[in-house]
């Protein structure tokens, strides 16, 4: 059976993006004329006019959408095209794009800053046309260009997996005696980081705070290399339950630490740490109820987090 | 007699929570925070099931499992490519963050797994 032909009104509805009315309302609110807006977003007045009449598609380029958002004093997420673009991106690419936004760095500027890769490749990567790289060197280059830690990205090899890789490399390349020394040094480094964390509760609290800062506010994170190494032990944020991600974000923005939250909610600090460290799930029940109530988390926020990550 | 579970993980909070949950479930529990200690305990005590982190300090979870040759539940946030220590050992894997109910179920399942040959010596 052949599909039902579309009526003209349906075709028009599909052509005119809801973002057009968003723009028109914001222009009216700000008293902005088309000629001014066109200049601010880098389009010709004629092209903008055709966009607003639905004669050409609403832009999908993220830099252009952000220019619209900046000119109209809106968040770019208000545009359906921006949300659609972000949704199809791999998690780390989305995180990179969000970070660039936080830093006020345009994607074009980022493309120019990346060393050792072609602009075309980086542009394709930012559009989601290429998977986020897994090679540590590639991630380090992208992170350097974005002014962030490579540990922001889940693909970055954690320290725990460096050890067997380095050991294998050493056994392939070094004489046996040297290889033994090399492995001893690796053992000591591993034990040192772990001992620091376990021996000093305040270090652990600081570690978690630093990790939270990297997840939710990368500008605030410390650059202490010990922390950067130790951070590799925590699993990627994307592996946490949506409800826990919301709890962690609220915890970070509240300025409280885990011990204080445990006292405030009359709960076991170890259980809270195990949840915050990505070790165990938060089960529905008394603890979850206490946390949601104390941190004033609504079901809508959890639902929003779920939608944003899936 | 209660079954004996050995937990080895370098996160002390995870150890603490899991020890409490398994003890409340009626198991005898021993804990270690690195692979070498886990091996030492495993050779001294009659362990029925191990719950091991994959990336343990000093000796990895799969290495511990290979030495102890006990039914093993691996828990890890990463490193899935380094499992399968020995085809003869019944294993289960759970990804962190783990649902504690799933841990209890997996431990019970491993206890029901076919009997193993005599416990081998270390190394």
Interface residues (C-beta under 8 A of the other chain):
Chain A: X158 X160 X161 X164 X187 X190 X191 X194 X198 X233 X234 X235 X236 X239 X240 X241 X244 X268 X269 X270 X271 X273 X274 X275 X277 X278 X279 X280 X281 X283
Chain B: X9 X10 X11 X12 X13 X14 X16 X17 X18 X33 X34 X55 X57 X58 X60 X77 X78 X79 X82 X95 X96 X97 X98 X99 X100 X101
